[in-house]
Amino acid sequence: MRILITGFSGFIGSYLTKKLQELQHELILCDLSNGINICNWDEIKEIKNLDFVVHLANLSYVPASYQEPKKFYEVNYLGTLNMLELCRLNNAKLIYFSSYMYGHPQYQPIDEQHPIQAYNPYSQTKVICESLCEGYNRDFMVPVTIFRPFNIYGKGQNSDFLIPTIINQAKSGKIIIKDDRPKRDYIHVNDIVEAVSSAMFIKNESSNYQIFNLGTGKSNSVKDVIDKVCQLYNHTVEYQCTNETRQNEVLDTIADISKIKNNLGWEPKISLFEGLKSMID
């Protein structure tokens, strides 16, 4: 197949690109890193004969979304709009990566029918872009699969994220964490890539507009992660929790992944312990 990937040099994109290259698909790689601005329609409008677009490129660092809201809205909206339009013109299918959209859960585990709630400027852009996907599907019959990943981790993730931070601190022999209570559903990036493959290669006739959670159906606290990391090191690791709590903190999130299991036959294979071990190794 001929597949366009935006954000191919990013965390998920680099894993997905490698996987699809191994399967010998023809890839069109679009990213600022190779000089292509997907927000500029003139730079991409001549791309033809596409089967799939996997749209990963977006601004996602939440603190920056408060500092530069206009940039976040422009980049995330225009990038998604242009990819949908390319799909419309090429009769191609879009795989769109959204985010955790549910705010404070009203029930657990969280299924795709749970009310969505924008709780910062970044998540608001995702709400808008999901609505844009729905509109292009309704009005132009563009097939869209939306993934809502919970907490992704794996080797190569930005060091600002929680798990790389814990691992890097453990190397030094001392871990300092503000709040070790919050529990999250952690999913390894390799399982994410397998979900994308399932959406591409498994024929699904039930709908041409689908939303799927990506998680494991289990949650682990920050302290659970720290304990597992410490087990994997052969030196003593000092641990300190300063008990500083974030305002409006969500204390637990668990994904209901029954829909993607039933529709695509996908389920995660990598346990948190195995995933952490692969990062440390």
N, C-alpha and C positions, 0 to 999 in steps of 0.2 A: 504494500500500500504506500501511498504518498502522504506523508504525515508532516504537518507543520507543528513545531513546538515553540511556544514563546517562553522566555525565561529558562532556556535550556542550560544556562551556565549556573543556575541557582542550585539550591540543596536538592530538591526533588528532581529538578530538570536534569541534573548531571547523572543521576541514577537511571532515570527513565530513558535518556538518550543512549546510554550504554546498552540498556536492555534491548531497545528497538534496533540499534545498530547490529547487535548480535543476531537478531532475527532477520537481518538483511532487508529491512524496509528502507524506502527512500525518504530521507528526512530533509525538511527545510527548516533551518535553525534561525530563529529571530530573537535578537536580544541586543540591548545597548552594547554588550561586550563585543559583538561583531559588527557594530555600526548601524544596526537597524532599529529605528524608533517606531514601534508598532502603533504609537499614538498619531503618527503622521500618515494619513491615508495614502498620500502620493508615493510613499516609500514601499508600500505593500500591495497596492491595488492590482498590479499586473501578475500577481502570483496565481497560477492556474492549475487545474487538474488535481485538486486536493480531494482526498478521501476523509481525512480527519484533521481537526485542529485541537491540540491540547494546550489550553491557555493557562499557563502558570505564572506569567509575568505580572507582578503588581507590587505596589509599595505596601509593606506589611508591619513595619516597626511601630507599635502602638504609640509610644511617647512622641515620635516624630509626627504622628497624625494630628496631635494637638498643636504642635509648633508650626506645621505647614499644611493646614487643612485643604487649601485650594489646590495645592499640588497633588495631594492624595486623591481628591475627588476627580480631578482632571485625568490623571494617569490611569487610575483604576477603571473609571467609566469609559474613557475614550479607547483604551486598549481592548476592553470587552466588546464595545460597540463595533470596532473595526474587525475583530475576529468573527463576530456574528455575521457581519456583512460579507466577509470573505466566504463564510460557510454558505450563506444564501446564494451568492453568485456561482459557487462551485458545486452546489448540491452536496456539501460536505457535512460531517457530523462534528459537533463541538463537545469536548470534555472540558468543563469549567471547574476550577478549584476554588471553592468558597472557603469557609472557615467554620469554627464553632460558633453557632448563631443563637444559642438558646438562653444566654444570660443565667440568672439564678433558676435552676431547674424546678419546675412545678411538680415533677415526678421523676423517678428513676426506675429502670434505665430510660434514657431519653431517645424516643423514636423520632422519625422525620416529620410526624404530625404535631410535634410539640411546638407551641407558639415560638416564633423567632423574636429576638429582642436585640436591637442595636444598643450597645453600651459604651461605645467610643466612636470617634470619627472613622477609624479604619473599618470597624464592623458595619457602620452605616453605609460605607461604599459597597460592601459585599451584599447588603440587603438590596441596594439599588441595582447592582449588577445581576443579582438573581432575578429580579423583576424584569430587567431588560432581556435576559435569556428567555423568560416565560413569554414575553411579548413577541419575540422573534419566532418562537415555536408556534404560538397561537396564530400569528398573522401570516407567517411565511413558511410554516411547517419545517423549520430548521430543527433537526434532531439534536437534543441537548441532554447530556448526562452531567449532573452537578454532584460533586463530591463535597461533603462537609467533614473534613478530618478533625479529629479531636487533637490530642497532643503528639505531634510527630517528633521522633528523635532518630539519631543514627550518626555514624561517623561522617565528619565534614560539616556538621551543623554549626551555625554561627555560635561563637564562644559566649555570646551574651545570654543564650538560652539556659534554662535551669540545669539540665543534665550535663552538658559540656562544662558548665560552671562547677558543678559538684565534682566531676571527674578531675578537672584541672586543680581544684583545691586539694583533693585527696592525694594527688601526686606530691604536693608540697608537704603533706602530713597533717594539715589542719583544715577542717571544714567549718565555715561560719555561715549560718543561715538565719534569716530574719524570722521566718514562720515555717515550721515543719509540719503543720497540720493539713494544708490543702491536699485533697486527693484528686488525681487526674487519670484519665484513660489514655495510657501511653501506647502509641503504635509505631512500630519500626518502619523506616522509610522503604525498606525492601517489600514489606507487605503493601504499602501504598502503591508501589510500582506494579505489583501483581494485580491489584484492583483495577488499575488503568488498563492493563492487558486484558483482563476479563471483560471490561466494558467494550473494548475494541473487537475482541476475537470471539466472544460468545454471542451468538445471535439471540436477541431478546425482542420478541414481537409484542410484548405486553403493552409497551408505550414508547413513544419517541421523545418523551420528556420525563426524565427520572431524576430523583434526588436520593442520594445514598449517604448515610453516615459511614465514616471510616474510623473504627476503633477496635477494641478487643472484647468489650463487654465486661471488663474488670477495671477497677481503679486502684491506684497505689498512692499512698501519701508521700510527701517529700521525705519524711523520715524512712519510709520503706525503701525509697531509692537510695538514700544514704547508706542504710544498712547493707543493701546488696552491693553497692560500690565498695564499701569497706571489706566485705567478704572476699572481694576479688583482688585486693591488694595484699601483698605479703609483708607489709610494714604497718606499724601502728599508726592509726589516723585519729587525731584529736578532733572532737566534735563540740561545737558550741551553737546553741540557738538563742538569739537575742530577744525572741518573743515580740517582735515588732509586727503588728498586723496592718494589712492594707485595707483602706476604706472600701467597703462594698465587696469584700473578697468572697468568691464562690468557693465553698468548702469541699464540694464533691461533684464530679461529673462522670457518668457512666454511659457509654453509647449502647443503644439497642441496635445490633447489626443483623437482626433477623431478616430484614428486607433484602439486603445485598446477598445474604446467604441463599435466600429463596430464589431471587431473580437472576443472579450471576454465578451462583455456586462458589462464591469467594468466601474465604475466612482466613483470619491471620494465622501465621505459622510460627512466628518468632516470639518467644516469651520475653518478658522484660529482663530477666536474668541473662538470657542468651544474648539479647541485644546489647546490654551493658558490657558483657564480656567481650563481644566483638569490637566495641569501641575502645575498650582498655587494651585489648590485645594489639 
